[in-house]
Amino acid sequence: MTPEHSELGKKAQYDAQYNPDKLFPIPRKSKRDEIGITDALPFYGYDVWNHYEVSWLNEKGKPVVALAVISYDCTTPHIIESKSLKLYFNSFNNTKFKDADAVTATAKKDLEEQLQGTVSVTITPLAQVSEDKLHDDFIGENIDELDVACTTYMVDPTLLSTDNEQVTEILQTNLLKSNCLVTNQPDWGSVQIAYKGKKINREALLRYIVSFRNHNEFHEQCVERIFVDIMKYCQPEELTVYGRYTRRGGIDINPYRTSNKNPYSIENFRLCRQ
């Protein structure tokens, strides 16, 4: 159950018929151990996946195309490797289903089995999709135009610092880039950081985010690392870290981690790069 044993980075075999064995779970534990999470989680939150390339055949053999939204709590012991999710959904392409509800029920059952937790699955045929909500940017003050020198491109949390002023603010940046843990392909993301406490030095924060540039880790793991590092080095009273990544293979992944015990109030909008 490590990425090296998945189909990630290998020539894909696309199944002509439904195949739940394509799903490949990866334990969260090893990477959480790496950042010092060995007991109770220091955050609440969830992972939201938007899948734009969903299709199956109706009972007459006519294709249906749809969008899928998949979300599950960060307490699940596993994540799903993204290429395996794509291959799994591609196995629907030549499979007949009665309707979207049947596809939804099938995906929910299979994902819950692999993730070992409750999964929300919404599959909407294109004809039923309402107007999409596209945002130019995250809410918050964008720090990308700060005139800073950046020289560190491997994660360095010691770059973080605070001032004495007490604030409640929301900051955001589009300069997050990391690399896939296995294939080394670039992952592009935007991140919103909302917090209450000592004012985080914005130049330092931007340098820290840029330091992910050559770092190899999955999306969920990067967002959790940012949360843990800010908590350790800046010690805010409250903290939320929300990452929204550009899509690869028709899928975008959006991890949300917060100190708030009621995390499920965030709208699943699209940023302009998504």
MOZI-V711836 format. One record per backbone hydrogen bond with DSSP energy under -0.5 kcal/mol. NH is the residue of the N-H (numbers start at 0). CO is the residue of the C=O. Records with the same first field share a line. If there is no record, write none. Layout:
# MOZI-V711836
NH->CO  CO
This chain:
# MOZI-V711836
4->1
5->2
9->6
13->11
14->12
21->18
22->19
24->22
25->78
26->0
27->76
28->76
31->27
32->28
33->29
34->30
35->32
36->31
37->35
43->257
45->255
46->71
47->253
48->69
49->251
50->48  67
51->49  249
53->65
55->63
56->94
57->61
60->57
63->55
65->53
66->123
67->50
68->121
69->48
70->119
71->46
72->117
73->44
75->72
76->114
77->114
78->25
80->23  78
84->80
85->81
86->82
87->83
88->84
89->85
90->86  87
91->88
92->89
94->91
96->56
102->98
103->99
104->100
105->101
106->102
107->103
108->104
109->105
110->106
111->107
112->108
113->109
114->110
115->111
116->111
119->70
120->118
121->68
123->66  121
124->122
125->64
127->124
128->125
133->131
134->132  269
140->169
141->139
142->171
145->142
147->145
149->147
152->150
158->155
159->156
162->198
166->196
168->194
170->192
171->140
172->190
175->188
177->186
178->214
179->184
183->179
186->177
188->175
189->243
190->172
191->241
192->170
193->191  239
194->168
195->237
196->166
198->164
200->160
204->200
205->201
206->202
207->203
208->204
209->205
210->206
211->208
212->209
213->152
214->211
216->178  214
221->217
222->218
223->219
224->220
225->221
226->222
227->223
228->224
229->225
230->226
231->227
232->228
233->229
234->229  230
236->195
237->195
239->193
240->256
241->191
242->254
243->189
244->252
245->187
247->250
250->247
251->49
253->47
255->45
256->240
257->43
258->238
264->262
265->262
268->266
269->132
271->134
273->270
